[in-house]
């Protein structure tokens, strides 16, 4: 269970863009293994978006040993790729240039629907959700929350959401430990 959070130190931060999403990936060291990492997007609706790199204390007693971390989170930011984003951390703030997802993150781009093997039907809305707890329920709910808002064309409009793909990422340059679910929504 996580307790208080504070800005964390870092040794590097990289940001990648694919299909309306930013992947913020950070590396560094924690003062003990008694911390978990989080990256939060600023609640201020500004463009380009801003993020905070946080370390959150876990309950318990831990050895005083520097512990390396590699952590990432995905944020839906819309169709305009920013040139750079600001990431706040314990030493201040960095303006980080946004990179395209290259070959090293090709599978991540596919999970977001970029060149996916099984596309959604024409006219369908599409979204991908993630869970660091490897929970299908959490990833599915995240994907549903990322679908665009719609207005029914008539009172009996029915939405159908199907899972197009499900998978998981572990390791890599972003330090993944994520279950992902890509969904397609159609209206009947």
ZADOPA-53635 format. One record per residue (C-alpha): residue in three letters; x negated, y negated, z negated. Coordinates in nm, 2 decimals, decimal comma, padded with zeros to 4 digits. Example, Ala and Ser with C-alpha at 12.3 -4.5 7.8 and 13.67 -1.06 7.14 Angstrom:
<rs>
+---------+--------+--------+--------+
| residuo |     c1 |     c2 |     c3 |
+---------+--------+--------+--------+
|     ALA | -01,23 |  00,45 | -00,78 |
|     SER | -01,37 |  00,11 | -00,71 |
+---------+--------+--------+--------+
</rs>
This chain:
<rs>
+---------+--------+--------+--------+
| residuo |     c1 |     c2 |     c3 |
+---------+--------+--------+--------+
|     UNK |  00,00 |  00,00 |  00,00 |
|     UNK | -00,14 | -00,34 |  00,10 |
|     UNK | -00,15 | -00,63 | -00,14 |
|     UNK | -00,28 | -00,99 | -00,09 |
|     UNK | -00,42 | -01,08 |  00,25 |
|     UNK | -00,69 | -01,34 |  00,32 |
|     UNK | -00,88 | -01,45 |  00,63 |
|     UNK | -01,15 | -01,19 |  00,72 |
|     UNK | -01,50 | -01,22 |  00,86 |
|     UNK | -01,58 | -01,08 |  01,20 |
|     UNK | -01,88 | -01,00 |  01,42 |
|     UNK | -01,69 | -01,01 |  01,75 |
|     UNK | -01,34 | -01,08 |  01,88 |
|     UNK | -01,22 | -01,01 |  02,24 |
|     UNK | -00,88 | -01,08 |  02,39 |
|     UNK | -00,74 | -00,90 |  02,70 |
|     UNK | -00,43 | -00,97 |  02,91 |
|     UNK | -00,20 | -00,72 |  03,09 |
|     UNK |  00,17 | -00,73 |  03,19 |
|     UNK |  00,27 | -01,02 |  02,96 |
|     UNK |  00,08 | -00,88 |  02,66 |
|     UNK | -00,24 | -00,99 |  02,48 |
|     UNK | -00,46 | -00,73 |  02,31 |
|     UNK | -00,66 | -00,90 |  02,04 |
|     UNK | -00,95 | -00,67 |  01,93 |
|     UNK | -01,19 | -00,75 |  01,65 |
|     UNK | -01,50 | -00,59 |  01,49 |
|     UNK | -01,68 | -00,67 |  01,17 |
|     UNK | -01,75 | -00,55 |  00,82 |
|     UNK | -01,53 | -00,53 |  00,51 |
|     UNK | -01,68 | -00,57 |  00,16 |
|     UNK | -01,54 | -00,24 |  00,05 |
|     UNK | -01,33 |  00,04 |  00,21 |
|     UNK | -01,04 | -00,09 | -00,01 |
|     UNK | -00,92 | -00,32 |  00,27 |
|     UNK | -00,69 | -00,28 |  00,57 |
|     UNK | -00,69 | -00,51 |  00,87 |
|     UNK | -00,41 | -00,71 |  01,03 |
|     UNK | -00,39 | -00,97 |  01,31 |
|     UNK | -00,10 | -01,21 |  01,29 |
|     UNK |  00,03 | -01,44 |  01,56 |
|     UNK |  00,10 | -01,79 |  01,44 |
|     UNK |  00,47 | -01,86 |  01,39 |
|     UNK |  00,43 | -02,19 |  01,57 |
|     UNK |  00,55 | -02,17 |  01,92 |
|     UNK |  00,24 | -02,31 |  02,09 |
|     UNK |  00,07 | -02,23 |  02,42 |
|     UNK | -00,18 | -02,09 |  02,42 |
|     UNK | -00,09 | -01,88 |  02,12 |
|     UNK | -00,30 | -01,87 |  01,80 |
|     UNK | -00,39 | -01,57 |  01,58 |
|     UNK | -00,53 | -01,51 |  01,23 |
|     UNK | -00,76 | -01,22 |  01,15 |
|     UNK | -00,67 | -01,09 |  00,80 |
|     UNK | -00,80 | -00,84 |  00,56 |
|     UNK | -00,55 | -00,70 |  00,31 |
|     UNK | -00,65 | -00,54 | -00,02 |
|     UNK | -00,53 | -00,19 | -00,09 |
|     UNK | -00,43 | -00,08 | -00,44 |
|     UNK | -00,70 |  00,13 | -00,62 |
|     UNK | -01,07 |  00,13 | -00,71 |
|     UNK | -01,32 |  00,15 | -00,43 |
|     UNK | -01,70 |  00,16 | -00,41 |
|     UNK | -01,88 | -00,17 | -00,33 |
|     UNK | -02,00 | -00,06 |  00,01 |
|     UNK | -01,99 | -00,26 |  00,33 |
|     UNK | -01,75 | -00,09 |  00,56 |
|     UNK | -01,74 | -00,15 |  00,94 |
|     UNK | -01,40 | -00,20 |  01,11 |
|     UNK | -01,27 | -00,21 |  01,47 |
|     UNK | -00,91 | -00,32 |  01,49 |
|     UNK | -00,67 | -00,44 |  01,75 |
|     UNK | -00,30 | -00,54 |  01,79 |
|     UNK | -00,08 | -00,61 |  02,09 |
|     UNK |  00,14 | -00,92 |  02,12 |
|     UNK |  00,40 | -01,00 |  02,39 |
|     UNK |  00,33 | -01,35 |  02,51 |
|     UNK |  00,52 | -01,38 |  02,84 |
|     UNK |  00,42 | -01,40 |  03,21 |
|     UNK |  00,16 | -01,68 |  03,19 |
|     UNK | -00,19 | -01,56 |  03,11 |
|     UNK | -00,37 | -01,81 |  02,89 |
|     UNK | -00,73 | -01,90 |  02,97 |
|     UNK | -00,82 | -01,88 |  02,61 |
|     UNK | -00,66 | -01,83 |  02,26 |
|     UNK | -00,76 | -01,95 |  01,92 |
|     UNK | -00,84 | -01,69 |  01,65 |
|     UNK | -00,87 | -01,81 |  01,29 |
|     UNK | -01,10 | -01,62 |  01,05 |
|     UNK | -01,30 | -01,67 |  00,73 |
|     UNK | -01,57 | -01,88 |  00,90 |
|     UNK | -01,33 | -02,10 |  01,08 |
|     UNK | -01,18 | -02,06 |  01,43 |
|     UNK | -01,30 | -01,93 |  01,77 |
|     UNK | -01,17 | -02,02 |  02,11 |
|     UNK | -01,18 | -01,68 |  02,28 |
|     UNK | -01,17 | -01,65 |  02,66 |
|     UNK | -00,89 | -01,41 |  02,77 |
|     UNK | -01,02 | -01,12 |  02,99 |
|     UNK | -00,83 | -00,90 |  03,23 |
|     UNK | -00,80 | -00,54 |  03,13 |
|     UNK | -01,07 | -00,37 |  03,33 |
|     UNK | -01,16 | -00,01 |  03,39 |
|     UNK | -01,24 |  00,04 |  03,02 |
|     UNK | -00,87 | -00,04 |  02,93 |
|     UNK | -00,70 |  00,10 |  03,24 |
|     UNK | -00,50 |  00,35 |  03,03 |
|     UNK | -00,38 |  00,06 |  02,81 |
|     UNK | -00,26 | -00,13 |  03,12 |
|     UNK | -00,08 |  00,18 |  03,25 |
|     UNK |  00,10 |  00,21 |  02,91 |
|     UNK |  00,23 | -00,14 |  02,96 |
|     UNK |  00,36 | -00,04 |  03,31 |
|     UNK |  00,07 | -00,17 |  03,52 |
|     UNK |  00,03 |  00,09 |  03,79 |
|     UNK |  00,22 |  00,34 |  03,58 |
|     UNK |  00,28 |  00,68 |  03,74 |
|     UNK |  00,65 |  00,68 |  03,65 |
|     UNK |  00,80 |  00,33 |  03,72 |
|     UNK |  01,14 |  00,22 |  03,58 |
|     UNK |  01,43 |  00,21 |  03,83 |
|     UNK |  01,46 | -00,11 |  04,04 |
|     UNK |  01,62 | -00,39 |  03,84 |
|     UNK |  01,55 | -00,23 |  03,50 |
|     UNK |  01,40 | -00,41 |  03,21 |
|     UNK |  01,08 | -00,26 |  03,08 |
|     UNK |  00,89 | -00,29 |  02,75 |
|     UNK |  00,62 | -00,10 |  02,56 |
|     UNK |  00,62 | -00,07 |  02,18 |
|     UNK |  00,33 |  00,03 |  01,95 |
|     UNK |  00,29 |  00,19 |  01,61 |
|     UNK | -00,04 |  00,20 |  01,41 |
|     UNK |  00,14 |  00,45 |  01,18 |
|     UNK |  00,19 |  00,69 |  01,48 |
|     UNK |  00,56 |  00,66 |  01,42 |
|     UNK |  00,79 |  00,72 |  01,71 |
|     UNK |  01,07 |  00,53 |  01,54 |
|     UNK |  00,85 |  00,23 |  01,48 |
|     UNK |  00,71 |  00,22 |  01,84 |
|     UNK |  01,06 |  00,27 |  01,99 |
|     UNK |  01,20 | -00,01 |  01,77 |
|     UNK |  00,90 | -00,24 |  01,87 |
|     UNK |  00,98 | -00,16 |  02,24 |
|     UNK |  01,35 | -00,24 |  02,20 |
|     UNK |  01,26 | -00,57 |  02,03 |
|     UNK |  01,04 | -00,67 |  02,32 |
|     UNK |  01,31 | -00,62 |  02,58 |
|     UNK |  01,45 | -00,95 |  02,72 |
|     UNK |  01,78 | -01,08 |  02,59 |
|     UNK |  02,07 | -01,01 |  02,81 |
|     UNK |  02,43 | -01,13 |  02,84 |
|     UNK |  02,69 | -00,87 |  02,92 |
|     UNK |  02,87 | -00,92 |  03,26 |
|     UNK |  03,19 | -00,78 |  03,11 |
|     UNK |  03,31 | -00,66 |  02,77 |
|     UNK |  03,25 | -00,29 |  02,84 |
|     UNK |  02,89 | -00,33 |  02,97 |
|     UNK |  02,68 | -00,04 |  02,85 |
|     UNK |  02,31 | -00,05 |  02,82 |
|     UNK |  02,11 |  00,26 |  02,87 |
|     UNK |  01,76 |  00,28 |  02,73 |
|     UNK |  01,54 |  00,57 |  02,83 |
|     UNK |  01,19 |  00,66 |  02,73 |
|     UNK |  00,98 |  00,65 |  03,04 |
|     UNK |  00,65 |  00,75 |  02,87 |
|     UNK |  00,51 |  00,82 |  02,53 |
|     UNK |  00,14 |  00,85 |  02,44 |
|     UNK | -00,13 |  00,76 |  02,19 |
|     UNK | -00,46 |  00,59 |  02,20 |
|     UNK | -00,75 |  00,66 |  01,97 |
|     UNK | -01,09 |  00,48 |  01,96 |
|     UNK | -01,23 |  00,29 |  02,26 |
|     UNK | -01,35 | -00,07 |  02,26 |
|     UNK | -01,03 | -00,19 |  02,08 |
|     UNK | -01,05 |  00,07 |  01,80 |
|     UNK | -00,71 |  00,21 |  01,89 |
|     UNK | -00,50 |  00,42 |  01,65 |
|     UNK | -00,17 |  00,36 |  01,82 |
|     UNK |  00,13 |  00,56 |  01,93 |
|     UNK |  00,30 |  00,38 |  02,23 |
|     UNK |  00,65 |  00,42 |  02,38 |
|     UNK |  00,74 |  00,26 |  02,72 |
|     UNK |  01,12 |  00,22 |  02,77 |
|     UNK |  01,34 |  00,12 |  03,07 |
|     UNK |  01,68 | -00,04 |  03,02 |
|     UNK |  01,96 | -00,05 |  03,27 |
|     UNK |  02,31 | -00,19 |  03,26 |
|     UNK |  02,62 |  00,01 |  03,37 |
+---------+--------+--------+--------+
</rs>
